[in-house]
Amino acid sequence: MIEPDRVRAAQRGDTVAMNEVLDALTPYVGKICGPIALHDGPDAAQEALIRIFRGLRALDNPAALYGWARAIAVREAVRVARRGQRQQPAELDELPAADDPQLLVEVQDVLKRLSPEHRAVLVLRDLEGLDEVEAANLLEVPAGTAKSRLHRARASFRKAWKS
């Protein structure tokens, strides 16, 4: 967790503070971008960190840093995934897996079959624990759209998992 004073220092142009902020956010941003952008997760994370760097001065409430960064990471991950439309598995090392290493491979295979929008809503709901309204706000879609995407994503995941 980054102290608000360090965020304010970074906003004022303190290079050391900016490096601390970006270093602290990098794993979090990567955790969000990887499952959404899949193979392009590192590129999406880098793009998100650049946007965070450029926009940090505009952040009104330093205590909201992680939520603000999450919104940027999700948008960048979806944008990069749409642009690439690559269907390769993500590096999902940060997701908990059972003792069977094959399980991780199977989850990766199922995730790669979903659209970036469906992966995004799954990450926000099932990894980040946001509700539909919060996920919808981050994805900049109506709450009903987020809810229906989540329903379709879960149904697609279950169907692909069984096959």
C-alpha positions, -999 to +999 in steps of 0.1 A: +000+000+000+013+034-009+010+062+015-010+092+002+019+115+011+041+095-014+014+099-041+012+136-035+050+139-037+049+120-070+022+144-082+044+173-074+072+159-096+093+140-070+110+114-092+119+090-063+083+091-052+070+085-087+093+055-090+080+041-057+044+045-069+050+028-102+071+000-086+043-006-061+016-006-088+034-028-114+025-062-099-011-051-093-015-038-129+000-069-143-023-091-123-053-073-139-040-071-174-027-106-178-060-125-177-077-099-198-052-093-225-037-128-224-005-130-245-005-092-247-008-088-209+027-074-205+021-048-233-013-038-217+004-035-183+031-013-198+005+009-216-015+012-183+016+022-164+024+049-190-011+062-186-008+062-149+025+080-151+011+106-174-022+111-155-011+109-119-012+147-114-049+147-123-058+122-095-078+142-070-077+117-041-044+099-035-062+074-013-081+062-044-048+054-062-055+016-065-091+020-078-080+046-103-051+024-114-074-006-117-098+013-140-069+023-162-055-012-163-088-027-173-094-002-201-059-007-214-061-045-212-094-046-231-080-021-257-048-040-263-067-074-264-091-060-290-063-046-310-043-079-310-072-104-309-046-130-302-059-162-288-030-175-267-030-184-231-020-159-204+006-163-178-017-168-149+009-177-123-006-153-098-039-172-098-042-199-072-041-234-086-048-268-071-020-292-067-026-305-103-005-283-127-027-294-155-056-274-139-037-242-147-032-252-183-069-260-186-080-227-171-057-208-195-072-227-224-107-219-214-099-182-208-083-178-242-117-188-258-135-158-242-136-123-256-116-096-239-148-080-227-159-113-211-124-119-196-125-083-182-158-087-164-147-121-150-115-106-136-133-077-121-160-098-104-142-131-096-106-119-090-111-083-078-145-089-061-163-059-075-201-060-079-218-055-113-223-018-108-186-012-100-175-034-129-198-016-152-184+018-141-149+006-148-158-009-181-178+022-190-209+002-199-244+001-183-248-022-153-272-044-173-245-049-200-219-058-174-244-083-158-253-099-191-216-101-201-208-118-168-236-142-172-225-151-208-188-152-197-196-176-169-218-198-191-191-198-218-165-207-193-186-236-179-194-249-214-158-248-225-147-263-192-170-293-197-159-299-233 
